[in-house]
Amino acid sequence: MANPRDYRALVKRAGGPVGSVPLHLIRDDAEASLCGIPRISLSVAGGLDDLVCADCLTWFEKRRAMTGNFPTAAPRK
């Protein structure tokens, strides 16, 4: 089962060679990256030195800031 706190860095499929396009952050339980690219348009990246999309990083920081303001709900029993 996907943990909603886990993110993956995937590359857009229609891009050029690995390393020439940025990676996009997507939560394991999401349908689109933080910057709005649909999951179906993304695939696993190959390199370890690829850059992450600036828009994804901006949205990631905003989400982390908002999440810290609200307590985690306890699971129903």
N, C-alpha and C positions, 0 to 999 in steps of 0.2 A: 504494500500500500504506500502511495506517495505521501511524503510528509510535506504539508503546505509551507513549511519554512525552508525547504530545500529549493535551491535555484540551480539551473544548468546554464552554461554558456554555449550557445549553438550558433552556427554560421548560416547565413541565408543561402539557400541552394543555388539560386541563379547567379551567384557571384563568381568572381574570377578565381585565380589560384589561391590556395590557403595562405593567409597572411596579408592578402591585399584588401580584404573586406573585414569589417569589425564583427566581433561576436555580439550576440544579443542575449540578455538575461531573461529567463523564463522560469516561473515557478513550476514545480512538478505537477501541480493540479490545475494549471492555467491553460487556456486555449490560445493565448497570444503572449508575445514577449512584452516586457515593460514598456517598450516604445511602440507597441501595437502591431507587430508583424505576426501573422497567424502561425501557430505551431507547425502546421503542415508545410509551410514554406521554409522551415529551418531543419538543419541536420547537424550531426556531430562534427566538430572541428577537428583538424588533424594536428595542429601545432601547439606548442606550449608558450609561445611568445606572441600570440595574437592579441590585438587590442580589443577592448570592450566598448561598445557603442556609448557615446557620451550621454545620449538621451536615456538609455537604460540605467546608467549610473546615477543620473539626476533623479529619476523616478525611484530607484532603489533607496537612495538616501531619504527621499520624502516618505516612502512607505515605512522605513525603519523609524523615522521620527514620529510618525502617527501611531505606529504600533506600540511604541514605548509610552504613549499617553493613555492607553486603555489596558485595563487588566485582562488577562486571559480568562475566558469563560471555563468554568469547571464542566467536565463531561456529565451528561445526564446519566442517572442510574436507573 
